[in-house]
Amino acid sequence: MPAIEPFVPRPKEEPPPRLVRLRFILAMVLTVALMIGVVALFMWLPIF
Protein backbone atom coordinates (compact mmCIF):
# COMPACT_ATOMS: atom_id res chain seq x y z
CA MET A 1 0.00 0.00 0.00
CA PRO A 2 1.41 3.42 -0.89
CA ALA A 3 2.23 5.83 1.88
CA ILE A 4 -0.20 8.65 2.54
CA GLU A 5 1.46 11.96 1.75
CA PRO A 6 0.22 15.33 2.98
CA PHE A 7 -1.47 17.58 0.43
CA VAL A 8 0.86 20.34 -0.71
CA PRO A 9 -0.84 23.07 -2.76
CA ARG A 10 1.05 24.14 -5.84
CA PRO A 11 2.14 27.77 -6.01
CA LYS A 12 0.13 29.83 -8.47
CA GLU A 13 1.93 30.43 -11.75
CA GLU A 14 2.33 34.11 -12.43
CA PRO A 15 1.50 35.32 -15.94
CA PRO A 16 4.48 36.43 -18.02
CA PRO A 17 5.35 40.12 -17.87
CA ARG A 18 3.77 42.36 -20.48
CA LEU A 19 7.07 43.10 -22.17
CA VAL A 20 7.67 39.43 -22.92
CA ARG A 21 4.29 39.12 -24.60
CA LEU A 22 4.87 42.38 -26.50
CA ARG A 23 8.28 41.22 -27.74
CA PHE A 24 6.78 37.89 -28.84
CA ILE A 25 4.03 39.65 -30.81
CA LEU A 26 6.58 42.03 -32.33
CA ALA A 27 8.80 39.11 -33.35
CA MET A 28 5.86 37.36 -35.03
CA VAL A 29 4.84 40.49 -36.93
CA LEU A 30 8.40 41.14 -38.09
CA THR A 31 8.81 37.52 -39.18
CA VAL A 32 5.63 37.58 -41.26
CA ALA A 33 6.55 40.95 -42.77
CA LEU A 34 10.02 39.72 -43.74
CA MET A 35 8.58 36.55 -45.28
CA ILE A 36 6.13 38.60 -47.35
CA GLY A 37 8.98 40.89 -48.39
CA VAL A 38 11.17 37.99 -49.50
CA VAL A 39 8.32 36.43 -51.50
CA ALA A 40 7.55 39.79 -53.13
CA LEU A 41 11.24 40.27 -53.96
CA PHE A 42 11.46 36.84 -55.59
CA MET A 43 8.30 37.50 -57.61
CA TRP A 44 9.64 40.90 -58.72
CA LEU A 45 13.07 39.65 -59.79
CA PRO A 46 13.20 38.40 -63.38
CA ILE A 47 14.50 34.90 -62.76
CA PHE A 48 14.31 32.58 -65.76
Stockholm file with secondary structure:
# STOCKHOLM 1.0

chainA/1-48         MPAIEPFVPRPKEEPPPRLVRLRFILAMVLTVALMIGVVALFMWLPIF
#=GR chainA/1-48 SS CCCCCCCCCCCCCCCCCHHHHHHHHHHHHHHHHHHHHHHHHHHHSCCC
#=GC SS_cons        CCCCCCCCCCCCCCCCCHHHHHHHHHHHHHHHHHHHHHHHHHHHSCCC
//
